[in-house]
């Protein structure tokens, strides 16, 4: 019984992480477009592949770390106070294509 409960809990946590991840475009529209639509303070513009290329070369985990800690004029977490790491990754992937 204990094993079944543990397996159920792990499955629920795994599913909830995937279910609650937000769409990259939705996150961009909610929190990123204010700066990334016009390149405010040197922010790479949305869909500017050349501007995003050197950043993407660092890897998504490094970019998420920059978002979470803040970078240059971007405050910690950007403008998304409720985003998860997966949300940030989705937004970065949307903006960089």
Biopython code that builds the backbone (N, CA, C, O; Angstrom):
import numpy as np
from Bio.PDB.StructureBuilder import StructureBuilder

atoms = [
    (1, "UNK", "N", (0.824, -1.194, 0.000)),
    (1, "UNK", "CA", (0.000, 0.000, 0.000)),
    (1, "UNK", "C", (0.870, 1.261, 0.000)),
    (1, "UNK", "O", (0.596, 2.219, -0.723)),
    (2, "UNK", "N", (1.928, 1.243, 0.827)),
    (2, "UNK", "CA", (2.816, 2.390, 0.901)),
    (2, "UNK", "C", (3.491, 2.632, -0.442)),
    (2, "UNK", "O", (3.660, 3.776, -0.862)),
    (3, "UNK", "N", (3.873, 1.553, -1.111)),
    (3, "UNK", "CA", (4.519, 1.663, -2.416)),
    (3, "UNK", "C", (3.549, 2.254, -3.441)),
    (3, "UNK", "O", (3.944, 3.075, -4.269)),
    (4, "UNK", "N", (2.300, 1.843, -3.388)),
    (4, "UNK", "CA", (1.287, 2.358, -4.305)),
    (4, "UNK", "C", (1.068, 3.852, -4.083)),
    (4, "UNK", "O", (0.954, 4.609, -5.047)),
    (5, "UNK", "N", (1.011, 4.275, -2.839)),
    (5, "UNK", "CA", (0.832, 5.694, -2.536)),
    (5, "UNK", "C", (2.026, 6.518, -3.031)),
    (5, "UNK", "O", (1.850, 7.610, -3.569)),
    (6, "UNK", "N", (3.215, 5.999, -2.849)),
    (6, "UNK", "CA", (4.415, 6.688, -3.309)),
    (6, "UNK", "C", (4.405, 6.829, -4.824)),
    (6, "UNK", "O", (4.696, 7.901, -5.355)),
    (7, "UNK", "N", (4.070, 5.748, -5.517)),
    (7, "UNK", "CA", (4.036, 5.784, -6.977)),
    (7, "UNK", "C", (2.970, 6.760, -7.466)),
    (7, "UNK", "O", (3.188, 7.478, -8.441)),
    (8, "UNK", "N", (1.834, 6.790, -6.803)),
    (8, "UNK", "CA", (0.761, 7.700, -7.178)),
    (8, "UNK", "C", (1.185, 9.149, -6.977)),
    (8, "UNK", "O", (0.904, 10.004, -7.817)),
    (9, "UNK", "N", (1.856, 9.422, -5.874)),
    (9, "UNK", "CA", (2.324, 10.780, -5.598)),
    (9, "UNK", "C", (3.339, 11.233, -6.636)),
    (9, "UNK", "O", (3.274, 12.366, -7.113)),
    (10, "UNK", "N", (4.266, 10.370, -6.985)),
    (10, "UNK", "CA", (5.271, 10.706, -7.990)),
    (10, "UNK", "C", (4.605, 10.961, -9.339)),
    (10, "UNK", "O", (4.960, 11.916, -10.030)),
    (11, "UNK", "N", (3.665, 10.138, -9.714)),
    (11, "UNK", "CA", (2.953, 10.315, -10.985)),
    (11, "UNK", "C", (2.184, 11.632, -10.988)),
    (11, "UNK", "O", (2.179, 12.344, -11.992)),
    (12, "UNK", "N", (1.546, 11.953, -9.892)),
    (12, "UNK", "CA", (0.775, 13.195, -9.807)),
    (12, "UNK", "C", (1.682, 14.410, -9.922)),
    (12, "UNK", "O", (1.338, 15.373, -10.608)),
    (13, "UNK", "N", (2.816, 14.381, -9.271)),
    (13, "UNK", "CA", (3.753, 15.495, -9.356)),
    (13, "UNK", "C", (4.315, 15.652, -10.758)),
    (13, "UNK", "O", (4.473, 16.771, -11.245)),
    (14, "UNK", "N", (4.612, 14.560, -11.395)),
    (14, "UNK", "CA", (5.137, 14.602, -12.756)),
    (14, "UNK", "C", (4.099, 15.178, -13.713)),
    (14, "UNK", "O", (4.422, 16.026, -14.545)),
    (15, "UNK", "N", (2.879, 14.729, -13.597)),
    (15, "UNK", "CA", (1.816, 15.227, -14.468)),
    (15, "UNK", "C", (1.515, 16.686, -14.201)),
    (15, "UNK", "O", (1.300, 17.455, -15.138)),
    (16, "UNK", "N", (1.497, 17.078, -12.941)),
    (16, "UNK", "CA", (1.162, 18.461, -12.622)),
    (16, "UNK", "C", (2.219, 19.409, -13.151)),
    (16, "UNK", "O", (1.885, 20.517, -13.570)),
    (17, "UNK", "N", (3.474, 19.017, -13.146)),
    (17, "UNK", "CA", (4.534, 19.876, -13.677)),
    (17, "UNK", "C", (4.314, 20.131, -15.161)),
    (17, "UNK", "O", (4.528, 21.247, -15.635)),
    (18, "UNK", "N", (3.893, 19.119, -15.894)),
    (18, "UNK", "CA", (3.660, 19.270, -17.324)),
    (18, "UNK", "C", (2.358, 19.989, -17.624)),
    (18, "UNK", "O", (2.287, 20.759, -18.582)),
    (19, "UNK", "N", (1.342, 19.758, -16.837)),
    (19, "UNK", "CA", (0.036, 20.357, -17.074)),
    (19, "UNK", "C", (0.077, 21.859, -16.834)),
    (19, "UNK", "O", (-0.578, 22.618, -17.549)),
    (20, "UNK", "N", (0.834, 22.295, -15.840)),
    (20, "UNK", "CA", (0.819, 23.688, -15.457)),
    (20, "UNK", "C", (1.844, 24.548, -16.186)),
    (20, "UNK", "O", (1.849, 25.766, -16.012)),
    (21, "UNK", "N", (2.700, 23.955, -16.988)),
    (21, "UNK", "CA", (3.642, 24.754, -17.765)),
    (21, "UNK", "C", (2.856, 25.585, -18.768)),
    (21, "UNK", "O", (1.982, 25.072, -19.466)),
    (22, "UNK", "N", (3.173, 26.863, -18.832)),
    (22, "UNK", "CA", (2.446, 27.777, -19.699)),
    (22, "UNK", "C", (3.061, 27.801, -21.100)),
    (22, "UNK", "O", (4.250, 27.536, -21.279)),
    (23, "UNK", "N", (2.245, 28.118, -22.062)),
    (23, "UNK", "CA", (2.663, 28.256, -23.448)),
    (23, "UNK", "C", (3.620, 29.444, -23.585)),
    (23, "UNK", "O", (3.390, 30.499, -22.994)),
    (24, "UNK", "N", (4.687, 29.272, -24.361)),
    (24, "UNK", "CA", (5.681, 30.320, -24.526)),
    (24, "UNK", "C", (5.123, 31.633, -25.044)),
    (24, "UNK", "O", (5.505, 32.703, -24.571)),
    (25, "UNK", "N", (4.223, 31.560, -26.011)),
    (25, "UNK", "CA", (3.631, 32.780, -26.556)),
    (25, "UNK", "C", (2.773, 33.481, -25.510)),
    (25, "UNK", "O", (2.770, 34.709, -25.430)),
    (26, "UNK", "N", (2.050, 32.710, -24.713)),
    (26, "UNK", "CA", (1.217, 33.303, -23.662)),
    (26, "UNK", "C", (2.080, 34.017, -22.624)),
    (26, "UNK", "O", (1.728, 35.102, -22.162)),
    (27, "UNK", "N", (3.195, 33.416, -22.263)),
    (27, "UNK", "CA", (4.093, 34.046, -21.293)),
    (27, "UNK", "C", (4.689, 35.315, -21.894)),
    (27, "UNK", "O", (4.763, 36.348, -21.228)),
    (28, "UNK", "N", (5.110, 35.235, -23.142)),
    (28, "UNK", "CA", (5.649, 36.416, -23.825)),
    (28, "UNK", "C", (4.624, 37.543, -23.790)),
    (28, "UNK", "O", (4.955, 38.670, -23.422)),
    (29, "UNK", "N", (3.387, 37.250, -24.168)),
    (29, "UNK", "CA", (2.348, 38.280, -24.195)),
    (29, "UNK", "C", (2.050, 38.835, -22.812)),
    (29, "UNK", "O", (1.734, 40.015, -22.662)),
    (30, "UNK", "N", (2.150, 37.983, -21.807)),
    (30, "UNK", "CA", (1.827, 38.385, -20.433)),
    (30, "UNK", "C", (2.955, 39.187, -19.795)),
    (30, "UNK", "O", (2.699, 40.160, -19.085)),
    (31, "UNK", "N", (4.199, 38.787, -20.042)),
    (31, "UNK", "CA", (5.268, 39.340, -19.227)),
    (31, "UNK", "C", (6.504, 39.817, -19.975)),
    (31, "UNK", "O", (7.268, 40.612, -19.427)),
    (32, "UNK", "N", (6.726, 39.371, -21.183)),
    (32, "UNK", "CA", (8.004, 39.639, -21.854)),
    (32, "UNK", "C", (7.917, 40.710, -22.928)),
    (32, "UNK", "O", (8.894, 41.408, -23.196)),
    (33, "UNK", "N", (6.750, 40.840, -23.543)),
    (33, "UNK", "CA", (6.631, 41.692, -24.722)),
    (33, "UNK", "C", (6.923, 43.158, -24.430)),
    (33, "UNK", "O", (7.329, 43.892, -25.331)),
    (34, "UNK", "N", (6.728, 43.596, -23.207)),
    (34, "UNK", "CA", (6.966, 45.000, -22.862)),
    (34, "UNK", "C", (8.382, 45.414, -23.264)),
    (34, "UNK", "O", (8.571, 46.489, -23.833)),
    (35, "UNK", "N", (9.355, 44.591, -22.982)),
    (35, "UNK", "CA", (10.749, 44.921, -23.301)),
    (35, "UNK", "C", (11.248, 44.250, -24.577)),
    (35, "UNK", "O", (11.968, 44.864, -25.365)),
    (36, "UNK", "N", (10.867, 42.989, -24.781)),
    (36, "UNK", "CA", (11.429, 42.237, -25.901)),
    (36, "UNK", "C", (10.793, 42.571, -27.248)),
    (36, "UNK", "O", (11.337, 42.186, -28.283)),
    (37, "UNK", "N", (9.664, 43.269, -27.270)),
    (37, "UNK", "CA", (9.075, 43.650, -28.556)),
    (37, "UNK", "C", (9.885, 44.765, -29.214)),
    (37, "UNK", "O", (9.977, 44.826, -30.440)),
    (38, "UNK", "N", (10.474, 45.649, -28.399)),
    (38, "UNK", "CA", (11.224, 46.785, -28.939)),
    (38, "UNK", "C", (12.709, 46.748, -28.601)),
    (38, "UNK", "O", (13.460, 47.621, -29.037)),
    (39, "UNK", "N", (13.143, 45.756, -27.836)),
    (39, "UNK", "CA", (14.555, 45.685, -27.469)),
    (39, "UNK", "C", (14.953, 46.706, -26.415)),
    (39, "UNK", "O", (16.056, 47.252, -26.454)),
    (40, "UNK", "N", (14.063, 46.960, -25.486)),
    (40, "UNK", "CA", (14.322, 47.945, -24.431)),
    (40, "UNK", "C", (15.592, 47.577, -23.662)),
    (40, "UNK", "O", (15.771, 46.427, -23.262)),
    (41, "UNK", "N", (16.467, 48.556, -23.459)),
    (41, "UNK", "CA", (17.697, 48.407, -22.674)),
    (41, "UNK", "C", (18.565, 47.244, -23.154)),
    (41, "UNK", "O", (19.244, 46.596, -22.358)),
    (42, "UNK", "N", (18.536, 46.987, -24.463)),
    (42, "UNK", "CA", (19.382, 45.936, -25.021)),
    (42, "UNK", "C", (18.801, 44.536, -24.974)),
    (42, "UNK", "O", (19.492, 43.569, -25.298)),
    (43, "UNK", "N", (17.543, 44.410, -24.576)),
    (43, "UNK", "CA", (16.893, 43.092, -24.565)),
    (43, "UNK", "C", (16.812, 42.578, -25.994)),
    (43, "UNK", "O", (16.470, 43.342, -26.897)),
    (44, "UNK", "N", (17.117, 41.305, -26.227)),
    (44, "UNK", "CA", (16.998, 40.780, -27.592)),
    (44, "UNK", "C", (15.533, 40.792, -28.033)),
    (44, "UNK", "O", (14.645, 40.362, -27.298)),
    (45, "UNK", "N", (15.305, 41.286, -29.234)),
    (45, "UNK", "CA", (13.939, 41.380, -29.744)),
    (45, "UNK", "C", (13.360, 39.995, -30.038)),
    (45, "UNK", "O", (14.078, 39.057, -30.386)),
    (46, "UNK", "N", (12.063, 39.904, -29.889)),
    (46, "UNK", "CA", (11.362, 38.663, -30.176)),
    (46, "UNK", "C", (11.554, 38.290, -31.641)),
    (46, "UNK", "O", (11.457, 39.144, -32.522)),
    (47, "UNK", "N", (11.820, 37.036, -31.894)),
    (47, "UNK", "CA", (12.000, 36.457, -33.226)),
    (47, "UNK", "C", (13.218, 36.994, -33.987)),
    (47, "UNK", "O", (13.297, 36.848, -35.207)),
    (48, "UNK", "N", (14.162, 37.609, -33.280)),
    (48, "UNK", "CA", (15.416, 38.058, -33.892)),
    (48, "UNK", "C", (16.461, 36.969, -33.635)),
    (48, "UNK", "O", (17.205, 37.014, -32.656)),
    (49, "UNK", "N", (16.493, 36.000, -34.537)),
    (49, "UNK", "CA", (17.344, 34.819, -34.346)),
    (49, "UNK", "C", (18.817, 35.187, -34.154)),
    (49, "UNK", "O", (19.516, 34.560, -33.358)),
    (50, "UNK", "N", (19.288, 36.201, -34.881)),
    (50, "UNK", "CA", (20.690, 36.596, -34.766)),
    (50, "UNK", "C", (21.006, 37.133, -33.366)),
    (50, "UNK", "O", (22.077, 36.863, -32.822)),
    (51, "UNK", "N", (20.087, 37.883, -32.796)),
    (51, "UNK", "CA", (20.298, 38.429, -31.446)),
    (51, "UNK", "C", (20.253, 37.337, -30.386)),
    (51, "UNK", "O", (20.947, 37.411, -29.372)),
    (52, "UNK", "N", (19.439, 36.333, -30.628)),
    (52, "UNK", "CA", (19.290, 35.252, -29.652)),
    (52, "UNK", "C", (20.381, 34.194, -29.762)),
    (52, "UNK", "O", (20.648, 33.491, -28.786)),
    (53, "UNK", "N", (21.015, 34.062, -30.915)),
    (53, "UNK", "CA", (21.984, 32.981, -31.151)),
    (53, "UNK", "C", (23.096, 32.910, -30.099)),
    (53, "UNK", "O", (23.332, 31.830, -29.558)),
    (54, "UNK", "N", (23.788, 34.012, -29.785)),
    (54, "UNK", "CA", (24.848, 33.892, -28.781)),
    (54, "UNK", "C", (24.314, 33.562, -27.389)),
    (54, "UNK", "O", (25.009, 32.940, -26.586)),
    (55, "UNK", "N", (23.115, 33.966, -27.113)),
    (55, "UNK", "CA", (22.502, 33.654, -25.821)),
    (55, "UNK", "C", (22.135, 32.177, -25.745)),
    (55, "UNK", "O", (22.376, 31.515, -24.736)),
    (56, "UNK", "N", (21.546, 31.669, -26.830)),
    (56, "UNK", "CA", (21.161, 30.262, -26.874)),
    (56, "UNK", "C", (22.373, 29.344, -26.810)),
    (56, "UNK", "O", (22.277, 28.211, -26.339)),
    (57, "UNK", "N", (23.512, 29.835, -27.285)),
    (57, "UNK", "CA", (24.740, 29.033, -27.246)),
    (57, "UNK", "C", (25.146, 28.701, -25.810)),
    (57, "UNK", "O", (25.863, 27.729, -25.573)),
    (58, "UNK", "N", (24.691, 29.501, -24.866)),
    (58, "UNK", "CA", (24.980, 29.262, -23.444)),
    (58, "UNK", "C", (24.131, 28.129, -22.877)),
    (58, "UNK", "O", (24.469, 27.554, -21.842)),
    (59, "UNK", "N", (23.032, 27.809, -23.551)),
    (59, "UNK", "CA", (22.119, 26.766, -23.101)),
    (59, "UNK", "C", (20.917, 27.343, -22.369)),
    (59, "UNK", "O", (20.996, 28.403, -21.749)),
    (60, "UNK", "N", (19.801, 26.622, -22.453)),
    (60, "UNK", "CA", (18.561, 27.094, -21.831)),
    (60, "UNK", "C", (18.676, 27.227, -20.320)),
    (60, "UNK", "O", (18.130, 28.165, -19.739)),
    (61, "UNK", "N", (19.377, 26.303, -19.676)),
    (61, "UNK", "CA", (19.503, 26.381, -18.222)),
    (61, "UNK", "C", (20.223, 27.660, -17.800)),
    (61, "UNK", "O", (19.846, 28.286, -16.810)),
    (62, "UNK", "N", (21.251, 28.046, -18.540)),
    (62, "UNK", "CA", (21.974, 29.282, -18.236)),
    (62, "UNK", "C", (21.078, 30.499, -18.452)),
    (62, "UNK", "O", (21.110, 31.446, -17.666)),
    (63, "UNK", "N", (20.280, 30.471, -19.515)),
    (63, "UNK", "CA", (19.367, 31.583, -19.779)),
    (63, "UNK", "C", (18.296, 31.689, -18.698)),
    (63, "UNK", "O", (17.953, 32.788, -18.262)),
    (64, "UNK", "N", (17.779, 30.564, -18.275)),
    (64, "UNK", "CA", (16.788, 30.572, -17.188)),
    (64, "UNK", "C", (17.427, 31.134, -15.920)),
    (64, "UNK", "O", (16.795, 31.899, -15.191)),
    (65, "UNK", "N", (18.660, 30.763, -15.661)),
    (65, "UNK", "CA", (19.367, 31.306, -14.506)),
    (65, "UNK", "C", (19.492, 32.820, -14.579)),
    (65, "UNK", "O", (19.337, 33.509, -13.571)),
    (66, "UNK", "N", (19.775, 33.342, -15.778)),
    (66, "UNK", "CA", (19.857, 34.790, -15.958)),
    (66, "UNK", "C", (18.525, 35.465, -15.711)),
    (66, "UNK", "O", (18.465, 36.528, -15.093)),
    (67, "UNK", "N", (17.449, 34.847, -16.194)),
    (67, "UNK", "CA", (16.118, 35.413, -15.978)),
    (67, "UNK", "C", (15.802, 35.429, -14.489)),
    (67, "UNK", "O", (15.320, 36.430, -13.959)),
    (68, "UNK", "N", (16.073, 34.330, -13.829)),
    (68, "UNK", "CA", (15.719, 34.222, -12.411)),
    (68, "UNK", "C", (16.511, 35.185, -11.522)),
    (68, "UNK", "O", (15.987, 35.690, -10.530)),
    (69, "UNK", "N", (17.761, 35.434, -11.878)),
    (69, "UNK", "CA", (18.576, 36.323, -11.053)),
    (69, "UNK", "C", (18.546, 37.766, -11.546)),
    (69, "UNK", "O", (18.971, 38.679, -10.837)),
    (70, "UNK", "N", (18.046, 37.967, -12.752)),
    (70, "UNK", "CA", (18.018, 39.299, -13.341)),
    (70, "UNK", "C", (19.297, 39.530, -14.133)),
    (70, "UNK", "O", (20.340, 38.954, -13.826)),
    (71, "UNK", "N", (19.210, 40.368, -15.143)),
    (71, "UNK", "CA", (20.372, 40.644, -15.984)),
    (71, "UNK", "C", (20.226, 42.040, -16.562)),
    (71, "UNK", "O", (19.209, 42.378, -17.168)),
    (72, "UNK", "N", (21.270, 42.849, -16.362)),
    (72, "UNK", "CA", (21.255, 44.240, -16.824)),
    (72, "UNK", "C", (20.002, 44.940, -16.296)),
    (72, "UNK", "O", (19.813, 45.009, -15.081)),
    (73, "UNK", "N", (19.146, 45.459, -17.174)),
    (73, "UNK", "CA", (17.954, 46.176, -16.720)),
    (73, "UNK", "C", (16.788, 45.248, -16.350)),
    (73, "UNK", "O", (15.802, 45.694, -15.765)),
    (74, "UNK", "N", (16.901, 43.955, -16.693)),
    (74, "UNK", "CA", (15.815, 43.016, -16.383)),
    (74, "UNK", "C", (15.855, 42.644, -14.902)),
    (74, "UNK", "O", (16.881, 42.186, -14.400)),
    (75, "UNK", "N", (14.738, 42.841, -14.207)),
    (75, "UNK", "CA", (14.709, 42.482, -12.784)),
    (75, "UNK", "C", (14.671, 40.962, -12.606)),
    (75, "UNK", "O", (14.317, 40.245, -13.542)),
    (76, "UNK", "N", (15.026, 40.464, -11.429)),
    (76, "UNK", "CA", (14.921, 39.021, -11.176)),
    (76, "UNK", "C", (13.523, 38.501, -11.506)),
    (76, "UNK", "O", (12.517, 39.039, -11.042)),
    (77, "UNK", "N", (13.483, 37.455, -12.306)),
    (77, "UNK", "CA", (12.200, 36.883, -12.717)),
    (77, "UNK", "C", (11.585, 37.576, -13.904)),
    (77, "UNK", "O", (10.489, 37.215, -14.334)),
    (78, "UNK", "N", (12.267, 38.562, -14.441)),
    (78, "UNK", "CA", (11.681, 39.330, -15.530)),
    (78, "UNK", "C", (10.420, 40.006, -15.033)),
    (78, "UNK", "O", (10.419, 40.591, -13.950)),
    (79, "UNK", "N", (9.374, 39.938, -15.784)),
    (79, "UNK", "CA", (8.094, 40.508, -15.367)),
    (79, "UNK", "C", (7.090, 39.406, -15.040)),
    (79, "UNK", "O", (5.890, 39.663, -14.944)),
    (80, "UNK", "N", (7.579, 38.191, -14.871)),
    (80, "UNK", "CA", (6.702, 37.054, -14.594)),
    (80, "UNK", "C", (6.940, 36.575, -13.159)),
    (80, "UNK", "O", (7.920, 35.886, -12.877)),
    (81, "UNK", "N", (6.052, 36.940, -12.285)),
    (81, "UNK", "CA", (6.224, 36.597, -10.872)),
    (81, "UNK", "C", (5.787, 35.176, -10.542)),
    (81, "UNK", "O", (6.126, 34.656, -9.479)),
    (82, "UNK", "N", (5.044, 34.548, -11.438)),
    (82, "UNK", "CA", (4.547, 33.191, -11.152)),
    (82, "UNK", "C", (5.069, 32.141, -12.129)),
    (82, "UNK", "O", (4.519, 31.042, -12.202)),
    (83, "UNK", "N", (6.117, 32.462, -12.876)),
    (83, "UNK", "CA", (6.655, 31.522, -13.859)),
    (83, "UNK", "C", (7.539, 30.463, -13.212)),
    (83, "UNK", "O", (8.259, 30.726, -12.249)),
    (84, "UNK", "N", (7.463, 29.271, -13.766)),
    (84, "UNK", "CA", (8.353, 28.177, -13.380)),
    (84, "UNK", "C", (9.531, 28.163, -14.342)),
    (84, "UNK", "O", (9.546, 28.906, -15.324)),
    (85, "UNK", "N", (10.510, 27.325, -14.063)),
    (85, "UNK", "CA", (11.636, 27.184, -14.986)),
    (85, "UNK", "C", (11.157, 26.751, -16.369)),
    (85, "UNK", "O", (11.659, 27.236, -17.383)),
    (86, "UNK", "N", (10.193, 25.846, -16.411)),
    (86, "UNK", "CA", (9.657, 25.394, -17.700)),
    (86, "UNK", "C", (8.953, 26.540, -18.428)),
    (86, "UNK", "O", (9.036, 26.638, -19.652)),
    (87, "UNK", "N", (8.267, 27.400, -17.689)),
    (87, "UNK", "CA", (7.621, 28.559, -18.304)),
    (87, "UNK", "C", (8.660, 29.465, -18.945)),
    (87, "UNK", "O", (8.494, 29.913, -20.079)),
    (88, "UNK", "N", (9.748, 29.732, -18.200)),
    (88, "UNK", "CA", (10.813, 30.570, -18.747)),
    (88, "UNK", "C", (11.404, 29.932, -20.002)),
    (88, "UNK", "O", (11.649, 30.622, -20.992)),
    (89, "UNK", "N", (11.629, 28.640, -19.966)),
    (89, "UNK", "CA", (12.182, 27.943, -21.139)),
    (89, "UNK", "C", (11.239, 28.079, -22.330)),
    (89, "UNK", "O", (11.679, 28.336, -23.450)),
    (90, "UNK", "N", (9.949, 27.907, -22.087)),
    (90, "UNK", "CA", (8.967, 28.027, -23.172)),
    (90, "UNK", "C", (8.977, 29.438, -23.762)),
    (90, "UNK", "O", (8.900, 29.608, -24.978)),
    (91, "UNK", "N", (9.072, 30.440, -22.900)),
    (91, "UNK", "CA", (9.091, 31.828, -23.382)),
    (91, "UNK", "C", (10.356, 32.096, -24.190)),
    (91, "UNK", "O", (10.297, 32.716, -25.252)),
    (92, "UNK", "N", (11.485, 31.636, -23.695)),
    (92, "UNK", "CA", (12.754, 31.832, -24.407)),
    (92, "UNK", "C", (12.703, 31.158, -25.774)),
    (92, "UNK", "O", (13.117, 31.741, -26.776)),
    (93, "UNK", "N", (12.194, 29.926, -25.810)),
    (93, "UNK", "CA", (12.100, 29.217, -27.086)),
    (93, "UNK", "C", (11.173, 29.950, -28.054)),
    (93, "UNK", "O", (11.461, 30.018, -29.249)),
    (94, "UNK", "N", (10.078, 30.493, -27.561)),
    (94, "UNK", "CA", (9.170, 31.245, -28.423)),
    (94, "UNK", "C", (9.861, 32.502, -28.963)),
    (94, "UNK", "O", (9.806, 32.779, -30.161)),
    (95, "UNK", "N", (10.508, 33.253, -28.079)),
    (95, "UNK", "CA", (11.107, 34.528, -28.487)),
    (95, "UNK", "C", (12.292, 34.342, -29.421)),
    (95, "UNK", "O", (12.561, 35.205, -30.257)),
    (96, "UNK", "N", (12.995, 33.240, -29.293)),
    (96, "UNK", "CA", (14.228, 33.067, -30.048)),
    (96, "UNK", "C", (14.030, 32.476, -31.438)),
    (96, "UNK", "O", (14.998, 32.331, -32.185)),
    (97, "UNK", "N", (12.812, 32.136, -31.797)),
    (97, "UNK", "CA", (12.549, 31.552, -33.135)),
    (97, "UNK", "C", (12.058, 32.603, -34.100)),
    (97, "UNK", "O", (11.789, 32.297, -35.262)),
]
sb = StructureBuilder()
sb.init_structure("model")
sb.init_model(0)
sb.init_chain("A")
sb.init_seg("    ")
for serial, (resi, resn, name, xyz) in enumerate(atoms, 1):
    if name == "N":
        sb.init_residue(resn, " ", resi, " ")
    sb.init_atom(name, np.array(xyz, "f"), 0.0, 1.0, " ", f" {name:<3s}", serial, name[0])
structure = sb.get_structure()
